[in-house]
Amino acid sequence: MSFTSFYFFVFLAVFVCAYYAAPIRFRWVVLLLASAAFYLLSSPKTFLFLLFTAVITFFGGRYIGEQNHRHKQYLSEHGELSREEKKKLKSAVQKKKRKMVFFILLINFGILAAVKYFRALFEALGFEGIFNLGALIPLGISFYTFQTAAYIIDLYRGKIQADQSLPRFVLFISFFPQIIQGPIARYDQLSEQLYQGHRFAYTNLTHGAQLILWGLFKKIVIADRAAILVNQVFDHYQDYQGTIVLVGLLFYSIQIYGDFSGGIDIARGAARMVGIDMAHNFRRPYFSDSISEFWRRWHMSLSFWCRDYIFYPISLSKTFGKAGKSLRSVLGDRVGKLFPVLVAQMATFLTIGLWHGAEFKYIAYGMYNGGIIVLGLLLDPYLKKIVGALHIDEEGTGWRVFRTVRTFFLIVVGRVFPVSVSFTAAVSELGSVFKGTGEVPFSSQILSLGLTSADFAVIFAGCALWFAVSFMQERGTQIRLSLDSRPLPVRWGAYLILTSVVLIFGMYGPGYDAASFIYRGF
């Protein structure tokens, strides 16, 4: 069931009514039943995968939580223990917990690898027909696998308490607005909101509806229209080169942002209708002035997951710290000191690449982004000297605009890896960008890519509105609160105009795939 289908909105309306009709203390049960129904309607053959992950993580978490409790209780009952005895006791408890964490992560990531990554291996070996694992890829498996991993690791670190109710934990894993494409929720941020009943509030309905409407605008008016050009260019990449490839990458950058952030807005809007605030997953990423800032603004839940569970553990580890010290004589003091950070950056972006898929083009995409950040760290002192020698005002608007445009260009170029049919195709397309466009005039080519002049006008007008709203938000304007303060005719006028735009200019009809959210496949 897609977020843009008629059936979803019928489902959502029934769900909201049932939620507020139920007694407050049982409203979490309505959430659980709705989430189970949504999953069974969307991916009935793989529901057991999700249940298995939830059950094994729940009982593993209970074991870790019990170890934490016994440790604290023993310390409180034996206050006379020496420092050495406490250290020895802690080490023994940590060892038990580590075994359970390793077991749970091995099982959960093993399932992810079996149904998702081994599929690519079998396809490469020509066994796709024999091992048809593609039909068994559970809906949202990358999202809920990373979510359960965060839960188990946070329990191990003692940051949270273990959940004591299996049905409630299943709800945390399967909450239907986030199951298709996230965001990747943290237990301490979402669980309590799910378990407590929320009272009816008119603003929750209006703000949720606004988010959904805005998400639909980005998805079916802009992203799905841009997808026509993108598919034409990259499905037939042998026929296009040079500027057309660059235009295709630009439109893909528009498409994937509208598609992914639009889907997240719909998810957050659906949750908001019943008083649940899901984490933001985007913060105007194309306003970033560096690649590292871009990843702090794009797919934030994945970026922060990698930061907390990969980057920090590696960059702060004693092992890599010692390795950096031993390499100072070879690499120099500065690079030796940066060594743990550099390794952590590359490991982080390798994970981000693999999260998107097992094909080498995704790994290349991760390495491209990680490589730019690492290169920036290594060259930073020299770049600062050049900026100083040119007397550039680093706080000036011009320099900020230059950095933002430069970063956007690097992001657009890097998109060639995930959008291409293969790594080889991506390299070929990237090389063609630096060549001529051939004998066919650019104006003739651009109008032969499936979009009419009217389609281009809709995309450009839609992006202009989107940019204006984003620019206002970047300057601190809270759009929904600002809209709330307007007179009733103004508010409803804005709602009706945007609704009309979605209904009139949205992509429907033959050939339109309502389930084609890009990140649904991850």
N, C-alpha and C positions, 0 to 999 in steps of 0.2 A: 504494500500500500504506500504510494508515494505521497509526499507532502503537498503535491500540486494537483492531486486527483480529487474529483468530486466526492468520492467515497471517504476520503480522509476528513473532509470538512463535515460530512454527516457524522462520522465517527467522533470527531472532536466535539460537536454540538451535543451528542448523546452523553459523551464522557463528562463534559462540564456540568450538564444538568444532573447527572447521577451523582457527581462528586458533591455538589452543594445540597442535594436532597438527602444524602446519607448523614447520620449522626457524626458529629465532629470526630469522636474517637475512632470511628470506623472508616474515615475518609482515606486512610492509607490503604485499606483493603480495596477500595474502588480503584486507586492508582495501580495496585498490583494486578487486579483483574483486567483493567484496561490495557496494561502493558503486556500481559500474557496474550490477550486477544489480539492486540496489534501485531505481536511477533508471529502468532499462529496464522494470522491472515496474510502476513508478508512473506514468511519463510517457514512454513509448517514442518518441512522435512529436517530442519536443522535446530529445532527448538531444544532437543535433548542435549545438544552441544552446550548451549548456554546454561541449561540446568546443571549439567555435570560440572562445568567450571564454577558455578555459584556454590554448589554443594561442597566440592573439594576445598575451595577457598574458605568457605564458612567454617568447616570443621578444623582445617589447618589453622585458621585465625583463632579459633577457640583455644586450641592447644597453646599457641604462642601467648595469647592473653592470660591463660592459666599460669604459664611460666612467669610472666611479668608479675602477676598477683602473688604467687608463692614467694617470689624473690623479695618483694616489698614487705610481705608479711613476716618472712623470716628475719629480715633486717630489723623490723620494729620489735620483734620478740627477743632478739639477741643484740641489744644495743652495745654490749660489751665487746663485740668483735673488733679485732685489730684491723688496721688498714690493709695489711697483707691478706688477712683472712677474707675481708670483704672483696678484695681484688680477685682472689682465687674463686670465691663463690660466684661473682659476676661472670668470670671467664667460663665457668662450667655451665651457667644458665645460657649465656650467649651461644655456646657451642650447640646446645640442644635446639635453641631457636633457629640458628643458622641452618641446621639440618632440615628443619621443617620448611623454612623459607626456600631453600634450594629445591626441595621436593616439589613444592607447590609451583614454583616458577618453571621448573623443568616440565611438569605435566602441562601447565597452561600454555607456555610458549611452544611446547612440543606439539600440542594440538594445532596451534596457529601455523607452525611450520609445516605440519603434515597436510593440512587442507589448503594452504595458501602458497607456501614457498616450494614444496615438493612438486606442486602442479607444474610450475615453470620448468623444473628439472625433467619431469616426465614428458612435457611437450617438446623440450629440446632433444630428448632421446627418441622421440617418435612414438611414445607410449600413451598419448593422450586418449586414444580410443579405448585402451585397455584399462587405464587408471583414470576414470573420469571424475577426478576430485573437484573439478570446477562446479559440478552440480551440488557439491556438499559444502561449499564455503558458507558458513553461517553468517547471517546478517549482522553487521557491526562487530565482527570478531576481533578486529584490530583494536577497536575502541574499548570493548569490555575486557579484553585481555590486559591491556595497559592499565585499565582502571583497577582490576583485581590485583595486579602487581603492585601498584601504589598502595593499596590497602594493606597487603601483607608486609611490605617493607616498612610502612609507617607503624604497624603493630610491632615489628621487630625493634624499631627505634624507640618505641614507647611513646609515640606522639599521640596515639589514639587508643581508645578502649575497644576490645573485641565486641562485635555485635552478638547478642545472645538470642536473636530470633531469626531462624532460617527464612521464613516467609518475608520478613522485612529486608533481609540481606538480598534475597532474590529481587525484590523491588529495586534496591539500590543498583543492582547490576543491569536490570532490564527496563528501567524507566523509559517509556516509549518515545518521548520527544528527543532523547539523546541517542537512541540506539542506532539510528541510521548513519549519522555522521558527527556524533559528538555534541558538545565538547566532552573531553575526557575528564570526568568529575573526580574530585577528591572526597573521601568519606567524610571528613570533618566539615566540609563546605556544603554538602548536599543532603546527607542522610537525615539529619534532624528536620530539615524542611519537608522531606518526604513523609516522615513518620508522624509529625504533628499535623492535626487538622487545621486548615486555614478557613477563616470566616469569609463570607462573601463581601467583596468590595468592588464597587462600580469601577474604580480606577484600575483595578487589576484586569477587568474585562476590556476596558478601552485601551490601556497600554499594551495588553497582549494582542488585541486586534490590530493596533497600529503597527506593531512589530511584524505580524504576519503579513499585513498588506504591503509593507515596505519590502519584506523578503520576497513576496510574489513579484513585485515590480522589478527587483534586481534579477530574479531568476528567469521569469518567463517573458518579460519584455526585452531585457538587455542580453542576458547570458545565452538564452536559447536561440536568440536571433544571431548573435555573434558566432554561435556554434556552427551555423550553416557554412560560413566562410572558412572557419577553422578546419572543419571536416573535409571540405573540398581541397584545401591546400595540403593538408598533412596525410590524407588518405591517398592522394595522388601526387606525392612529393616529387616524383620523377619529372612531372610536367611543369614544375615551378621552381624559380630560383630568384636570387637577389632580393630586390625590394619587396616582391610579393611574399617571400618567406618572412621577411621582417614584419610586414603588415599582418601576416598570419599569426606571428608570435604576439604582436600587439593585441590583436583581437582575442587570442587565447588568454592573455593576461586579464583582459576585461571579462571574458567568459568565466574563467575559473574563480575569479574574485566574486562576480555576481552570483555564480552558481553556489559556491561554498558558503559565502557570508549570507546569501539569501536563504539557504537552507537552515543555517544556524538561527537566523532571525525568526523563521517560522517555528523552529523548535523552541526557542526562548519565549516566543509569543504564546505558544500553546501551554507551556509551563506557567507563564506569568498569569494566565487566565484563572488559575487556581491558586495564585499567591506564591508560586515557587520561583525564586530568582536563580537561574542557571548562570554559570560563569561566562563572562565575555570571551569570545574566541578571536575577535578582530578589534584592532584599535587603529583604523585608518592606516594600514601598512604602506600604502603608496606615498605617504608623506614622510617616510623614513629617509634619513640622510646617510645611512650606512647599511650594509647587509646585516650586521649583527642587530641593529635596531629593527630592521625589517622583520627578523625572526622573533623579536620580542613583541611584535605587533600582529604577526600573521600566525594563524593556527596556534594561538597562545597556550592552549591547554597541552598540546603536544610539545611545544617548545619548553614550557615550564616543567613538564614531566621529564624531558631529557636533561634539563638543567639540574633538577633535584636528585635524579636517580642515576645519572651517567656523568655529567660534567663535574659536579661538585665532588662526588666520590673519587674520581680519577685525579682531578686537579689538586685535591687536598690530601691525596694518599701519600703515605710515607715512602712507599716503593718508588713512585714516580718522582717524588722529591729527591730521593737519594740518587736516582738515575740522572736527574738534571744536574746535581752537584758533580757527579763523576764525569759528566760530559762537558763541563765548563772549560776544561783545558783544551777540548777539541773544537767546541762550538762558540766559545767565548762566554763571559760572565752573563751577559744579558740574555742570550739565547738559552743558555743552560738554566737560568732562572725561570724563563718562560716555558721550558720544555714540558712540564706537567700540564700547563694550560693549552699548549699547542696539541698535545696528544688528546686531551679531553675534548677540544674543539672538533678534531677529526673523528673521534669516536662518536660524538654527539651527532654529527651530520651523516656519518655512516648509518647510524640508527634511524635517523629521519629518512634517509634514502630507502633503507630496507623496509621501513614502516609502509612506504607507498607501494612497494612490490619487490619481488625477487629478481626481476630482470635487471640486466646490467645498466640499462638507461637510467633506472632509478638510483642505483648506486652512484653513477656518474653525476646525477643531479645533486645528491648529497655532497659528494666530493667537490663539485664545482663551488657550491656555497661555502663549505668549510674551508676550501683552499683560498678563496678570496679573503675570508676573515683572518686566516693564519698569515697570509701574505701582508695584509694590512697591519697586523701586530708586529711583524718583522720589519716592515718598512716605515713604521710610524715615526721614529726619530728623524729619518731622512726627509720624509714628507713635510714634517713640521719646519725643518730648516728651509726647505724650498718655499713654503708658504710665508715664512718670516722674511726671506730674502726678497720676495715679491711684494712685501708690505700689504699682504691681504688681511683684511679685517675678518677674523674668524667668527666674530659675533654678528657680522653684517648680513643683511637680507640677501644680497647678491650671492655671497658665498654659500649660504644656506640653500638657496634655490639651485645653485650649481651642483651641490652635493646631492640634493634630492633628485634632480634630473639624472645625474650620473648613476645613482643607485637604482632608479627606475629602469634605466637602460640595461644595467647589468642583470636585473631581475628578469626583464623581458627576454634578453638573450638566453639566459639560463633555462627558461621555460622550454627550449627546444628539446631538452632531454625527456621530460615526462610526456610531452604531447606527441612526439614522434613514434612511429611504429616500432623502431628499434634503435639501439645505440649507433649502429652503422648509418642508418638513415639520418639520425640527428647530426652526426659529424658531416655528412654530405650536405645537409641543408645549411648548417652553420657556415661551411666553406663557401656555399653559393651566395651568402649575404654579401660577401666582399667582391662578387663578380657583377657583371652587367645583368640587365633584365632580359636580354635577348632582343630579337628583332620586333617582337610584338609590343606596341606601345603600352605603357603602364595603364593609361586610362581605359584601354580596351580590355586588358587583363582583369582589372579590378572589378569591372562590371560583368565578368563572366564567371564569377565565383559563387553564384547562387543568391546574391543579395541585389535587390533593386535600389535605385536612388532613394526611394521612400524608406527602405530598410536602413540604409546608412543614416538618413536623417533622423529616424527614430532612435538609433543607437547613440548618435552624437548628442541629441537633445536629452536622452535619458542619462547619459554620462555627465552632461553639464549640470543637470539637476542633482545627480548623485554627488558630484564634486562640490557643488554649492553647499549641500547639507553637511558633507564631511568637513568642509572648510570651516563652517560655523561651529561644528562640534570640536574641531581642533583648536578653535579660539575660545572654547569653554562654554559655548551655548548648549544648554540642555533642551533639545528639540521638543521632547514630549512634555516636559514641564512648561516650556514656553507656549506650546500649543494649548495646554490646559488653561492658561491664563487668558486666552482669547475669547471673545464673545461666542456664544453657541452657533450663530450662523457662519462665522468664520471657520470654526472647527469642523462643522459638518460639511461646509463647502470644500475644505481641503480633503476630507475623507471621500466625498463623492467624486471629486476630480481625479484623485489617485485611483479609486476603484474603477472609474470609467476608462482611465488609461490602461489599467491591467486587463479589463474586459475587451477593449477595442484593439489594443496593440499586442496583447499576449499571443504567444505562439501556440496554436491549437490545430486540430484537424489531422488529416492523413499524414502519416510520417512522423508525427510528434510522439515521442516516447516520454510519458509522464514520469517514468521511473529513472530517467537518465541523469540523476545527480552524479557528478563526477566522483565525489568522495564516498558515495554509496559503495563503490567498488573496492574501497580500501578497508 
